[in-house]
Amino acid sequence: MILHKILKIVAFALAIIGAIIVLLIMAGEDASALSMSGNLLYVAYAVLGIVLALVLIYVIKGLFAGNIKKTLITVGAFAAVIFISYSASSGSDLDLTPFTNKGLDVNEGTSKVVGAGLYAFYALAVIAIGSMLLGGVKKIFNR
C-alpha cells in the first residue's frame, strides 16, 4: 500500500512536469525559445518513457496477479480484430503529387497499414458502443 501511495505521488509529479513542459513549448516563439523547446521535447520524451515503463511494469504485475486466462482471451480477441482489419484493408498506391508540392508518394504497405488501423478503430468503436448499450439495457431491465 505504501508503494501505491509513492507511485501515485510520482505519477502526479510527472504529470505536473509534463504540463509545465508543454506550456513552455507552446509559449516559445523566437529562435532561442525553439532551441529550448527542442531540449524540452527530449525531457518530455524521457518523462513519457518513464511513465510507459511504470505502466508496463504494473500491467505485467497485475496480469500475473489476476486471471491470466481471461486476459489472454482478451489479447487474442484484440489480435484477431487487428488481423481481420489488416486482411480486409486494400493496399493501393497513392500519388499525392497533385495535392502537395513535395511529391509525397504512399506505397502499398503504408496504405494497407493505415487502412487496417481505420478498420480496427471502427470495429473496436462499434464493439465498445455496443457493449455500453448492452450494459445499459441490462441495467434497465434488471430493476
N, CA, C and O of each residue as an XYZ file, in Angstrom:
572
protein
N       0.814     -1.188      0.000
C       0.000      0.000      0.000
C       0.861      1.257      0.000
O       0.496      2.261     -0.611
N       2.004      1.205      0.683
C       2.901      2.352      0.725
C       3.479      2.607     -0.658
O       3.614      3.757     -1.076
N       3.825      1.527     -1.375
C       4.355      1.671     -2.732
C       3.320      2.317     -3.650
O       3.672      3.113     -4.521
N       2.065      1.983     -3.458
C       0.998      2.574     -4.269
C       0.920      4.086     -4.036
O       0.768      4.854     -4.986
N       1.022      4.505     -2.788
C       0.977      5.934     -2.469
C       2.177      6.664     -3.056
O       2.041      7.766     -3.589
N       3.346      6.050     -2.958
C       4.559      6.666     -3.503
C       4.438      6.812     -5.017
O       4.754      7.865     -5.571
N       3.984      5.760     -5.679
C       3.856      5.827     -7.143
C       2.772      6.806     -7.572
O       2.870      7.417     -8.637
N       1.757      6.955     -6.763
C       0.722      7.948     -7.056
C       1.317      9.349     -6.998
O       1.017     10.183     -7.852
N       2.145      9.611     -6.014
C       2.798     10.911     -5.898
C       3.760     11.136     -7.059
O       3.815     12.232     -7.616
N       4.526     10.093     -7.430
C       5.447     10.204     -8.556
C       4.680     10.478     -9.854
O       5.096     11.317    -10.653
N       3.575      9.781    -10.065
C       2.765      9.998    -11.267
C       2.204     11.412    -11.294
O       2.172     12.043    -12.351
N       1.764     11.917    -10.151
C       1.250     13.283    -10.071
C       2.357     14.288    -10.389
O       2.127     15.255    -11.114
N       3.556     14.062     -9.849
C       4.682     14.954    -10.112
C       5.063     14.933    -11.593
O       5.342     15.978    -12.181
N       5.072     13.738    -12.192
C       5.385     13.646    -13.623
C       4.331     14.341    -14.473
O       4.651     14.945    -15.497
N       3.081     14.257    -14.051
C       2.016     14.945    -14.789
C       2.208     16.452    -14.724
O       2.030     17.140    -15.729
N       2.565     16.968    -13.567
C       2.802     18.404    -13.431
C       4.004     18.836    -14.263
O       3.951     19.860    -14.944
N       5.093     18.061    -14.212
C       6.272     18.375    -15.018
C       5.919     18.369    -16.501
O       6.340     19.257    -17.243
N       5.153     17.382    -16.933
C       4.743     17.311    -18.331
C       3.896     18.491    -18.745
O       4.070     19.026    -19.840
N       2.971     18.910    -17.875
C       2.128     20.064    -18.187
C       2.962     21.332    -18.289
O       2.731     22.152    -19.178
N       3.922     21.506    -17.399
C       4.800     22.685    -17.458
C       5.619     22.678    -18.745
O       5.781     23.717    -19.385
N       6.133     21.517    -19.123
C       6.936     21.423    -20.340
C       6.089     21.758    -21.568
O       6.537     22.479    -22.459
N       4.881     21.238    -21.610
C       4.002     21.533    -22.746
C       3.715     23.026    -22.829
O       3.741     23.600    -23.918
N       3.444     23.657    -21.698
C       3.193     25.092    -21.699
C       4.414     25.881    -22.143
O       4.281     26.867    -22.869
N       5.607     25.462    -21.717
C       6.822     26.144    -22.145
C       7.059     25.986    -23.643
O       7.502     26.922    -24.308
N       6.763     24.797    -24.171
C       6.935     24.569    -25.609
C       5.958     25.421    -26.402
O       6.324     26.010    -27.420
N       4.715     25.487    -25.937
C       3.706     26.260    -26.658
C       3.961     27.762    -26.551
O       3.553     28.513    -27.437
N       4.625     28.216    -25.489
C       4.877     29.641    -25.306
C       6.055     30.129    -26.139
O       6.148     31.324    -26.419
N       6.954     29.240    -26.543
C       8.148     29.638    -27.283
C       7.827     30.082    -28.698
O       7.152     29.372    -29.443
N       8.330     31.299    -29.079
C       8.062     31.809    -30.411
C       9.336     32.188    -31.159
O       9.389     32.034    -32.379
N      10.365     32.682    -30.465
C      11.566     33.098    -31.176
C      12.545     31.937    -31.299
O      12.268     30.835    -30.828
N      13.696     32.186    -31.937
C      14.656     31.115    -32.237
C      15.238     30.515    -30.960
O      15.429     29.301    -30.884
N      15.523     31.344    -29.956
C      16.098     30.803    -28.721
C      15.080     29.926    -27.990
O      15.432     28.922    -27.371
N      13.820     30.327    -28.078
C      12.778     29.517    -27.443
C      12.598     28.199    -28.183
O      12.313     27.172    -27.567
N      12.765     28.225    -29.518
C      12.664     26.983    -30.274
C      13.787     26.035    -29.920
O      13.575     24.825    -29.845
N      14.983     26.566    -29.700
C      16.093     25.727    -29.280
C      15.808     25.140    -27.904
O      16.082     23.968    -27.646
N      15.259     25.964    -27.031
C      14.912     25.489    -25.701
C      13.792     24.455    -25.778
O      13.798     23.472    -25.038
N      12.827     24.680    -26.679
C      11.731     23.729    -26.780
C      12.213     22.396    -27.322
O      11.645     21.359    -26.981
N      13.251     22.393    -28.163
C      13.827     21.139    -28.632
C      14.394     20.334    -27.483
O      14.215     19.118    -27.413
N      15.085     21.024    -26.575
C      15.614     20.341    -25.390
C      14.489     19.879    -24.484
O      14.569     18.806    -23.886
N      13.453     20.677    -24.381
C      12.322     20.292    -23.548
C      11.598     19.090    -24.123
O      11.033     18.289    -23.379
N      11.612     18.958    -25.441
C      10.999     17.777    -26.041
C      11.720     16.505    -25.610
O      11.084     15.476    -25.383
N      13.048     16.571    -25.497
C      13.789     15.399    -25.028
C      13.414     15.065    -23.584
O      13.301     13.894    -23.222
N      13.224     16.082    -22.777
C      12.789     15.852    -21.397
C      11.388     15.238    -21.387
O      11.102     14.327    -20.609
N      10.517     15.753    -22.264
C       9.163     15.208    -22.345
C       9.191     13.753    -22.795
O       8.433     12.929    -22.284
N      10.064     13.434    -23.751
C      10.198     12.038    -24.188
C      10.702     11.163    -23.048
O      10.249     10.029    -22.893
N      11.631     11.674    -22.250
C      12.153     10.897    -21.121
C      11.043     10.654    -20.095
O      10.914      9.545    -19.576
N      10.245     11.678    -19.802
C       9.140     11.525    -18.859
C       8.124     10.530    -19.403
O       7.622      9.684    -18.663
N       7.820     10.630    -20.700
C       6.903      9.677    -21.322
C       7.442      8.250    -21.224
O       6.686      7.318    -20.951
N       8.739      8.079    -21.445
C       9.346      6.756    -21.322
C       9.249      6.199    -19.909
O       8.981      5.013    -19.720
N       9.467      7.059    -18.916
C       9.356      6.620    -17.521
C       7.931      6.193    -17.210
O       7.705      5.154    -16.590
N       6.976      6.998    -17.644
C       5.573      6.675    -17.379
C       5.183      5.373    -18.074
O       4.519      4.527    -17.475
N       5.588      5.206    -19.326
C       5.266      3.971    -20.049
C       5.914      2.760    -19.388
O       5.302      1.694    -19.318
N       7.142      2.911    -18.905
C       7.810      1.799    -18.217
C       7.058      1.420    -16.944
O       6.872      0.237    -16.662
N       6.621      2.427    -16.171
C       5.861      2.145    -14.953
C       4.533      1.470    -15.267
O       4.123      0.534    -14.581
N       3.870      1.950    -16.304
C       2.597      1.330    -16.695
C       2.822     -0.108    -17.107
O       2.064     -0.991    -16.706
N       3.858     -0.364    -17.907
C       4.147     -1.718    -18.361
C       4.470     -2.643    -17.191
O       4.026     -3.791    -17.162
N       5.233     -2.150    -16.241
C       5.580     -2.964    -15.065
C       4.328     -3.360    -14.300
O       4.169     -4.519    -13.916
N       3.440     -2.398    -14.077
C       2.261     -2.701    -13.278
C       1.209     -3.475    -14.057
O       0.407     -4.195    -13.463
N       1.200     -3.339    -15.360
C       0.298     -4.177    -16.159
C       0.753     -5.630    -16.091
O      -0.065     -6.534    -15.919
N       2.040     -5.850    -16.223
C       2.560     -7.220    -16.151
C       2.362     -7.792    -14.744
O       2.011     -8.962    -14.586
N       2.590     -6.957    -13.724
C       2.377     -7.405    -12.340
C       0.909     -7.769    -12.119
O       0.610     -8.795    -11.508
N      -0.006     -6.936    -12.612
C      -1.432     -7.209    -12.475
C      -1.870     -8.403    -13.303
O      -2.811     -9.110    -12.945
N      -1.176     -8.623    -14.420
C      -1.507     -9.749    -15.285
C      -1.277    -11.073    -14.569
O      -2.099    -11.986    -14.655
N      -0.164    -11.169    -13.868
C       0.138    -12.417    -13.179
C      -0.600    -12.544    -11.856
O      -0.743    -13.650    -11.335
N      -1.069    -11.433    -11.304
C      -1.811    -11.492    -10.052
C      -3.285    -11.833    -10.293
O      -3.946    -12.382     -9.411
N      -3.798    -11.511    -11.476
C      -5.223    -11.710    -11.762
C      -5.469    -12.987    -12.553
O      -4.691    -13.939    -12.496
N      -6.573    -12.976    -13.290
C      -6.982    -14.121    -14.080
C      -6.279    -14.063    -15.438
O      -6.692    -13.310    -16.320
N      -5.234    -14.844    -15.603
C      -4.424    -14.782    -16.819
C      -5.175    -15.355    -18.022
O      -4.940    -14.928    -19.153
N      -6.067    -16.308    -17.796
C      -6.822    -16.907    -18.898
C      -7.716    -15.864    -19.561
O      -7.759    -15.769    -20.788
N      -8.422    -15.089    -18.760
C      -9.301    -14.042    -19.286
C      -8.499    -12.983    -20.042
O      -8.919    -12.499    -21.093
N      -7.346    -12.638    -19.489
C      -6.501    -11.632    -20.125
C      -5.993    -12.119    -21.471
O      -5.999    -11.366    -22.445
N      -5.555    -13.372    -21.537
C      -5.057    -13.912    -22.803
C      -6.173    -14.023    -23.842
O      -5.929    -13.829    -25.033
N      -7.394    -14.335    -23.402
C      -8.533    -14.370    -24.340
C      -8.785    -12.978    -24.901
O      -9.029    -12.824    -26.098
N      -8.726    -11.962    -24.044
C      -8.942    -10.587    -24.487
C      -7.848    -10.138    -25.451
O      -8.140     -9.511    -26.469
N      -6.600    -10.451    -25.141
C      -5.493    -10.094    -26.029
C      -5.634    -10.828    -27.361
O      -5.372    -10.251    -28.416
N      -6.043    -12.084    -27.321
C      -6.264    -12.844    -28.555
C      -7.388    -12.264    -29.391
O      -7.285    -12.215    -30.617
N      -8.462    -11.822    -28.747
C      -9.569    -11.197    -29.481
C      -9.117     -9.891    -30.126
O      -9.494     -9.592    -31.259
N      -8.308     -9.113    -29.406
C      -7.779     -7.870    -29.971
C      -6.873     -8.161    -31.165
O      -6.944     -7.479    -32.188
N      -6.023     -9.179    -31.029
C      -5.145     -9.563    -32.148
C      -5.969    -10.041    -33.341
O      -5.605     -9.785    -34.489
N      -7.082    -10.736    -33.075
C      -7.952    -11.183    -34.168
C      -8.578     -9.997    -34.885
O      -8.682    -10.001    -36.112
N      -8.995     -8.982    -34.137
C      -9.559     -7.778    -34.761
C      -8.503     -7.100    -35.635
O      -8.805     -6.668    -36.747
N      -7.282     -7.006    -35.144
C      -6.205     -6.389    -35.922
C      -5.913     -7.212    -37.174
O      -5.743     -6.650    -38.256
N      -5.853     -8.539    -37.039
C      -5.576     -9.406    -38.183
C      -6.679     -9.310    -39.234
O      -6.389     -9.201    -40.426
N      -7.939     -9.350    -38.806
C      -9.061     -9.245    -39.741
C      -9.056     -7.871    -40.423
O      -9.325     -7.769    -41.620
N      -8.749     -6.817    -39.657
C      -8.688     -5.472    -40.235
C      -7.590     -5.375    -41.281
O      -7.779     -4.769    -42.336
N      -6.443     -5.975    -40.985
C      -5.337     -5.939    -41.944
C      -5.691     -6.729    -43.197
O      -5.353     -6.327    -44.311
N      -6.374     -7.855    -43.009
C      -6.765     -8.668    -44.158
C      -7.802     -7.960    -45.019
O      -7.792     -8.097    -46.243
N      -8.693     -7.207    -44.391
C      -9.771     -6.536    -45.126
C      -9.308     -5.265    -45.820
O      -9.949     -4.821    -46.773
N      -8.214     -4.670    -45.367
C      -7.781     -3.412    -45.967
C      -7.097     -3.677    -47.303
O      -6.448     -4.702    -47.507
N      -7.267     -2.713    -48.201
C      -6.650     -2.847    -49.523
C      -5.468     -1.904    -49.604
O      -5.568     -0.734    -49.234
N      -4.378     -2.401    -50.074
C      -3.197     -1.567    -50.240
C      -3.133     -1.052    -51.662
O      -2.858     -1.813    -52.590
N      -3.383      0.221    -51.839
C      -3.318      0.791    -53.176
C      -2.304      1.920    -53.185
O      -2.238      2.719    -52.252
N      -1.519      1.978    -54.243
C      -0.531      3.042    -54.391
C      -1.230      4.377    -54.563
O      -2.181      4.493    -55.336
N      -0.764      5.374    -53.852
C      -1.311      6.713    -53.982
C      -0.204      7.661    -54.403
O       0.893      7.637    -53.845
N      -0.491      8.476    -55.370
C       0.446      9.514    -55.778
C      -0.161     10.845    -55.373
O      -1.150     11.293    -55.952
N       0.437     11.468    -54.377
C      -0.111     12.704    -53.833
C       0.520     13.949    -54.451
O       0.388     15.043    -53.901
N       1.196     13.801    -55.576
C       1.852     14.932    -56.218
C       0.884     16.059    -56.569
O       1.226     17.222    -56.360
N      -0.313     15.769    -57.094
C      -1.214     16.891    -57.405
C      -1.677     17.661    -56.169
O      -2.064     18.824    -56.282
N      -1.645     17.042    -55.005
C      -2.170     17.683    -53.809
C      -1.097     18.378    -52.989
O      -1.395     19.294    -52.223
N       0.125     17.957    -53.141
C       1.215     18.593    -52.404
C       2.319     18.951    -53.377
O       2.457     18.326    -54.428
N       3.090     19.936    -53.034
C       4.208     20.299    -53.895
C       5.483     19.570    -53.505
O       6.535     19.816    -54.096
N       5.413     18.684    -52.528
C       6.581     17.917    -52.113
C       6.704     16.602    -52.870
O       7.754     15.961    -52.820
N       5.665     16.192    -53.561
C       5.707     14.943    -54.309
C       5.724     13.726    -53.411
O       6.459     12.775    -53.682
N       4.944     13.727    -52.361
C       4.884     12.592    -51.448
C       4.270     11.398    -52.163
O       3.322     11.541    -52.935
N       4.813     10.237    -51.902
C       4.305      9.021    -52.515
C       4.000      8.017    -51.409
O       4.844      7.744    -50.555
N       2.797      7.477    -51.431
C       2.397      6.492    -50.437
C       2.419      5.128    -51.105
O       1.728      4.901    -52.098
N       3.224      4.215    -50.549
C       3.316      2.891    -51.162
C       2.191      1.980    -50.668
O       1.389      2.379    -49.824
N       2.137      0.773    -51.191
C       1.058     -0.160    -50.857
C       1.070     -0.564    -49.394
O       0.014     -0.685    -48.773
N       2.254     -0.772    -48.840
C       2.361     -1.197    -47.444
C       1.819     -0.152    -46.483
O       1.078     -0.472    -45.553
N       2.193      1.098    -46.715
C       1.705      2.180    -45.859
C       0.196      2.314    -45.973
O      -0.496      2.488    -44.970
N      -0.310      2.232    -47.192
C      -1.749      2.344    -47.411
C      -2.495      1.211    -46.716
O      -3.564      1.425    -46.144
N      -1.927     -0.001    -46.766
C      -2.575     -1.157    -46.136
C      -2.588     -1.017    -44.619
O      -3.588     -1.343    -43.979
N      -1.493     -0.538    -44.035
C      -1.425     -0.372    -42.582
C      -2.391      0.722    -42.115
O      -3.057      0.566    -41.091
N      -2.467      1.821    -42.858
C      -3.394      2.893    -42.491
C      -4.838      2.407    -42.605
O      -5.657      2.685    -41.729
N      -5.148      1.693    -43.667
C      -6.496      1.130    -43.822
C      -6.832      0.155    -42.711
O      -7.956      0.140    -42.210
N      -5.855     -0.664    -42.324
C      -6.075     -1.621    -41.234
C      -6.338     -0.890    -39.926
O      -7.203     -1.292    -39.147
N      -5.596      0.179    -39.688
C      -5.815      0.969    -38.476
C      -7.205      1.577    -38.437
O      -7.855      1.595    -37.392
N      -7.659      2.075    -39.582
C      -9.007      2.649    -39.637
C     -10.072      1.590    -39.411
O     -11.010      1.804    -38.643
N      -9.935      0.443    -40.076
C     -10.913     -0.635    -39.897
C     -10.930     -1.132    -38.449
O     -11.994     -1.389    -37.887
N      -9.741     -1.264    -37.852
C      -9.667     -1.719    -36.461
C     -10.321     -0.695    -35.538
O     -11.033     -1.064    -34.604
N     -10.081      0.588    -35.799
C     -10.711      1.633    -34.987
C     -12.226      1.553    -35.088
O     -12.924      1.605    -34.075
N     -12.734      1.426    -36.307
C     -14.192      1.347    -36.489
C     -14.766      0.117    -35.779
O     -15.790      0.207    -35.103
N     -14.104     -1.024    -35.936
C     -14.600     -2.257    -35.324
C     -14.597     -2.150    -33.802
O     -15.573     -2.521    -33.149
N     -13.503     -1.645    -33.237
C     -13.412     -1.526    -31.778
C     -14.385     -0.475    -31.250
O     -14.914     -0.621    -30.148
N     -14.627      0.581    -32.026
C     -15.615      1.591    -31.609
C     -17.016      0.988    -31.583
O     -17.781      1.234    -30.651
N     -17.353      0.202    -32.603
C     -18.667     -0.442    -32.640
C     -18.807     -1.419    -31.470
O     -19.862     -1.482    -30.838
N     -17.754     -2.176    -31.184
C     -17.794     -3.119    -30.067
C     -17.959     -2.371    -28.737
O     -18.737     -2.792    -27.881
N     -17.237     -1.275    -28.567
C     -17.325     -0.507    -27.317
C     -18.713      0.110    -27.146
O     -19.300      0.041    -26.066
N     -19.228      0.705    -28.203
C     -20.562      1.311    -28.122
C     -21.619      0.239    -27.880
O     -22.536      0.431    -27.082
N     -21.485     -0.890    -28.571
C     -22.430     -1.987    -28.373
C     -22.402     -2.528    -26.958
O     -23.453     -2.825    -26.390
N     -21.215     -2.661    -26.378
C     -21.134     -3.176    -25.008
C     -21.714     -2.183    -24.006
O     -22.327     -2.586    -23.018
N     -21.523     -0.873    -24.257
C     -22.134      0.119    -23.367
C     -23.653      0.088    -23.478
O     -24.352      0.160    -22.468
N     -24.164     -0.020    -24.697
C     -25.613     -0.103    -24.878
C     -26.175     -1.366    -24.241
O     -27.215     -1.321    -23.584
N     -25.495     -2.490    -24.430
C     -25.945     -3.748    -23.845
C     -25.958     -3.674    -22.319
O     -26.898     -4.142    -21.677
N     -24.918     -3.090    -21.751
C     -24.874     -2.928    -20.301
C     -25.987     -2.027    -19.794
O     -26.588     -2.304    -18.756
N     -26.264     -0.954    -20.518
C     -27.347     -0.058    -20.135
C     -28.706     -0.716    -20.222
O     -29.548     -0.529    -19.344
N     -28.928     -1.493    -21.286
C     -30.206     -2.196    -21.450
C     -30.377     -3.238    -20.351
O     -31.464     -3.363    -19.787
N     -29.327     -3.984    -20.040
C     -29.409     -4.974    -18.954
C     -29.706     -4.309    -17.623
O     -30.477     -4.831    -16.817
N     -29.088     -3.150    -17.393
C     -29.317     -2.444    -16.142
C     -30.749     -1.953    -16.031
O     -31.332     -1.979    -14.947
N     -31.327     -1.501    -17.151
C     -32.706     -1.014    -17.136
C     -33.667     -2.163    -16.858
O     -34.584     -2.013    -16.050
N     -33.475     -3.310    -17.513
C     -34.405     -4.422    -17.365
C     -34.234     -5.199    -16.071
O     -35.146     -5.927    -15.679
N     -33.122     -5.076    -15.406
C     -32.896     -5.791    -14.145
C     -33.460     -5.055    -12.945
O     -33.429     -5.591    -11.837
N     -33.962     -3.873    -13.122
C     -34.517     -3.104    -11.989
C     -35.891     -3.510    -11.706
O     -36.516     -2.975    -10.791
